[in-house]
Amino acid sequence: MISYFEDPKVPDALHDAYICAAVLSACVLLWAILHHLYFNHFQRTGMRLRVATSHMIYRKALRLSNSAMRKTTTGQIVNLLSNDVKRFDQVTTFLHYLWVGPLQAIAVTALLWMEIEISCLAGMAVLIILLLLQSCFGKLFSSFRSKTAALTDDRIKTMSEVITGIRTIKTYAWEKSFTDFITKLRRNEISKILRSSCLRGMNLAFFFAASKVMIFITFVIAVVLDNPITASQVFLVVMLFETVRFTGTLYFPMAIEKVSEAVVSINRIKDFLLLEEIPPHDHQLLPSDGETIVNVQDLTAFWDKESGTPALQGLSFTVRPGELLAVVGPVGAGKVCSDAFLQLDNSPCYILRVEPRAECDSV
């Protein structure tokens, strides 16, 4: 098309210009359709991954054992469901630009070589330097994401504990101390988020400046090498560099950023899903004589098997219809443990736990 305006007297130049304009318009229309279909499809895929992962986390939270509950917190579970699973919505959208970016850069380099020969390598060298620099930014994004997630877990855990014990805090007038403590946690968290935002700002700065720098260096080298420059060459070079700019300095860095953050989130979710679960109970009901509801003989139970110290040992008792069972003992003797055992066992009986001085602990 530009060649027609440079020399309209060339035979069939007008006919070729019309054909090029029609093909260019069709390509732009096709690109717009396929581009939005791509984003729609992969955003739906990311949403499905997020919903499925949230379902697994929720089911896992209902099955955690007592020992596993000591290794996690409510804040971590809330953070996994509110922040970490959202990475799947973002990473699926930009994931394929990790290979599309380099492939498009190679194709653009080949087209530029056909037009301006060796001068194109100067501009592509700038693009390669930016890609390597943004790859280093990806590692920093991963590091900042790990630290931010840990700080967010601590903050949510602290807030949950404060809300739970708010009466005690107000009774002893500890509001100022806890406010300062939570503010410090939030300040540390925001500092990591601010650093990530600075890196994103630098990526956007590279995006807006990259094409201008590449075009400038390319034509400077062409002039130094005494290569002839025409209007059609300038137009083509500018369009090709603008094309590779979106993929090489916007989508490719975003893909590195989102993949780095998604890897951290996947590792956090994996560590949570691998926590110990309560083993499934396969109780076999024995024939009942109509006189016994609960029969326990020589029971040994642990709050934490790794500690090696049993909470209950050698416990034996029988409960019959209409009977009231009283568990009597000093603090720490195992009254709560026996109560918890029978609640887990879904036994239809009532337990009265009594201290030695005959005061009712709970019924």
N, C-alpha and C positions, 0 to 999 in steps of 0.2 A: 504493500500500500504506500509506504513512504517512497519507494522507488518510482511509483507513478507520478507523485508530486514533484520529484526531482527532475524527471524527464518524461513528460506526458506524451512526447512524440514517438516513443517506442511503439512498434506494432503490438496490438492486442494488450497494451498496458491498461487501458480502462477495463477491459473484460477481466483481466487477472486481478485488478483491484477490487472489482465487485465480488469475485469469487472469494478472495481473501477476507473481505469484510463480512461476507455471509458465514464463512467457516469460523471466523473469530467470534461472531455473535452467537453462533450455535455452541461453540466451546464454552463461552462464558455462561450461557443458560444451563448447559449440561453440568458445569462445575457447581453452579449455585444449587441445583437440585440434588446432586450426589453429595455435596458437602453437608447440607442440612440433613439428608437421610442418614449419613454416617454418624453425625452427632446425635440424632434422635435414637438410632439403634444402640449405640454404645452407652448412652446415658441410661437407657432402659436396662441394659445389661448391668451397669454399675448399681442401679437401684435394686435389682434383684439380688445381687451379691450382698448389698448392705442389709436388705431385709432378712436374707437367709442367715447371715452372720449374727445379726441381732437376735434371731430366734435361737441360734445355738448358744449364745452367751446367756440368754434368759433361762433356757433349760438347764445349762450347766450351773447357774447360780442356785437353782432349786435343789441340786443334787450334791452340793459341796459337803464334804465331811467336816467334822470339828477341827481336825488338824489342818485342813485346807483353808478353813475360814481364818486361821491365824496367819496365813501367808498372803491374804488379800484383804481389801477393805471395801466398804461400801462406796467410798469415793472412787476407787479404781474401777469398780463395775459401772458406776454412773459415767465416768470418763470414757470407758470403752464404748458404751452405748451412745453417748452424745457426740464424741469427737472422733474416735479412731475409726468407727465403721463408715464415717462420711468420706474417708479417703478413697473408698471403692467407687463412689460417684465420680470422683475427679480423675483417678488414675486410668480408668477405662477409656475416657474421652481422648487423652493425649498419649496413650501407651504406644500406638503404632507410629507416632512421629519419631520414635527412637531409630527406626530403620528407614522411614520415609525421608527424614532430613538428610542423612548422608547420601542416600540414593539420588535425591533431587539435586544435591550439590554437585554430584558427579555428572549428571545430565546437563546441568547449566554450564559447567566447566567445558564440556565437549562442544556445546553450541557457541560459547564465547570464543573458544579456540578457532572455530571455523570462521569467525568474523574478524577478530582482532589478534589472533594468534597468541604469542607468548605474553602479551600485555595483560591478558586476563588472569594470569597466575598471581599477579600482585594483589588484585582485589580478592581472589579466593584465599590467598594467604591470610588476609585480615579476617575473613570468615572462619578459617580453621583456628586461628588464635582465639577468637571469641568463643568458638565451640569448646576448646580445651579449657578456657577460663570458666565457662559456665558448667562444665563437668566438675571442676573443683568446687564450684558453688553448690552442686548437688550433694557433695559429701558434707558440706557445712549445713545444708538444710536438714540432712539426716541427723547430724549431731544435735542441732538446735531442737529438732522435733523430739528426740529422746529426752533431752533435759526439760523441755516444756511439759511433756506428758508426765514426767515424774513430779514436777512442781505442782501441776494441776491436781494430781492424785492427792498430794499432801494437803493442798488447800481445801479440796472438797471433803477430805476426811476430817480436817480440823473444823470446818463449818458444820458438818454433821454432828460431831461431838459437842460443839458449842450449843447447837440447837437442842440437842438431847438434854444437856445439863444447864439450860438457861436459868432455871430457878436457883440452882446453886450459885451460879455466877452473879446473879442479881442480889442474892442474899448476902454474899461477901463483898459486894461492890467491886467485882473484878472486870467490869465492862471496859475500862480504859486499857488494862493490860492485854486483854484478849483482842481489843480493837487494834492495838499496836502490833500484836503478834500476827494477826491475819493480814494487816496492811503490809507488813514486811514480806509475808509469803506472796501476796499478790504483786508486790513491787518486783520481787525476783522473777516471778513468772512473766510479767510484762517486759522485763529487760530482755529475756530470750525471744519473746514475740517481736520486740522492736528490732532486734538484730536480723531476724528472718525477714521482716518487712524491708529493712535496708537492702538486703540482698535482692529481694524482688524489685525494689526500685532501681537497683543497678542493672538488672536484667532488662527492665523497660527502657532505661536510658540507652543501653546497647541496641535495643530494637529500633529506636527512633534515629539513632546516629549511624548505625552500621552501614546502611545502603549509601548514604552520602559519602562516608569515608571510603568505602570500596570503589564507588564510581570515581571519586576524585583521584585516588591513587592509581587506578587503572588508566585513566586518560593522561595523567602526568607521566607514567611510564611509557605510554604510547607516543607522547610527544618527544620524550627523551630519546626514544629509539627511532624517531623520524618515520613513524608509521602514518599513512594517510588516514584521516578521519572524515567520514561523511555523515550527513544527517541521519541516514537510515541506520548506520552503525551505532550512532549515539542513542537513537530511539530504542533499538533492539537491546543494547547493553543495559540501558536504564530499566527497561521492562524485565529483563532477566534477573538483574540484581534485586529489583523490587519483589519478584516472585520468590527468590531464595531467601529474601529477608524475613518473610512471614514464617517460613518453615525453620530456617536456621537460627534466627535470633528471637523468635517468640514461642512457637509451638515446641521446638526441640528443648529449649531450657525449661519450659513448663513441664514437659514430659519427664525430664531429669528430676525436677523438684518434686512432682507428684509421686513418681516411682520411689524416690528416696524416702519420702514421708510414709508411703504405703508399706514399704518394707518394715519400717519401724513399727507401724500399727499392727501389721500381720504378726510380727514376733511377739508383741505384747498380747495380742489375742490368743496366739498359740500357747504362750506360757500360762494364760488363764485357763484355757480349755484342757490343758494337761494336768491340772490340779486333781488331787484325789477326790473320788466320789464316794458317796454312801453306797455300799454294796447292796444289790437288790435282795430283798428278803423272800425266801421261798419256804414259807411256813407250811408244814403239814399238820393239819388238825388231827389230833388223836381222838379216838372215841371218848365221849364224855359220859360220866356216870350220873350227870345231873346234880352233883354235889360240889364240884370243883370248877372254879373259874380260872384261877391262875395257880400254877404250880412251878416253882423255881427251885432248882437244886444245885448247890455248889457253883454259884454264878461268879465269874470274874470279869470285870469290865474296866476299860481304860478311856480316859478323855483323850489321851494322845499316846499311841502305841510306841512312838519313838522315845518317850520319856522312860519307859520301862517300869513305871510306878503305877500299879492298879488303883483306880478310884474305889472299886468294890472288889472284895475278895472273899470267897467262901460264903456267899449269901444264899440262904435257903429259906423259903417261906411258902405257905399255901393259903389261898384266899378262897372262901366258900361263899355261896349266896347269903346275903344278909349280914355278913361279917364286916367289922370296921377294923382295919389294920393300922396300928400306930407304930411309927418309926421314931424311936427315942434315942437321943445321943447328943453329945456336945457339938459345938461348931466345928465343922470339918470332918465329921464322922462318916459322911456319905449319904445324908438324908436327901439332898438335892439330886445326887446321882441315881439313887433308887427311884425317885420320882420321875426323873427324866427317862430312865430305862422303861418304866411301865407306860409312859406316854408314847414313846417310840413304838412300843409293842402293841399299841391300840387296845389295851386291856380295859374292859368296862368295870373298873373298881375305883374306890376312893382311898386316898392315903392321908393320914393325919400325921404330920411330922411335929414332934414335941421335943423341946429342950429338957434337960434333966430337972429344971425347976418347974416343970409342968406348964410352961407358957407355950401357947400354940404358935408355931412358926408360919404355917400356911395349911390350908385344907384344899 
